[in-house]
Amino acid sequence: INNAPKIACEYKVGDVVMVVSGAWAKPDAVYNVKSVNESKRTVTIMVDTLGSEIPVELGFAVIRHM
């Protein structure tokens, strides 16, 4: 049994975030959170690549609220 306290999720669907490190970090780019996986501590954002939107899963550590 895991008795560790549950930490509240920092992000929710619809939040506007920026990516602060990694391949998707761009100075003026902001993204909407499309889904949240609390157990993996990741969010999915949609990124426009060559005219198509693709889902990208990112960890909480590389994004920040706007």
Salt bridges, closest charged atoms under 4 A:
GLU10 OE2 - ARG41 NH2 2.70
ASP15 OD1 - LYS12 NZ 3.04
ASP15 OD2 - HIS65 NE2 3.11
GLU57 OE1 - LYS40 NZ 3.15
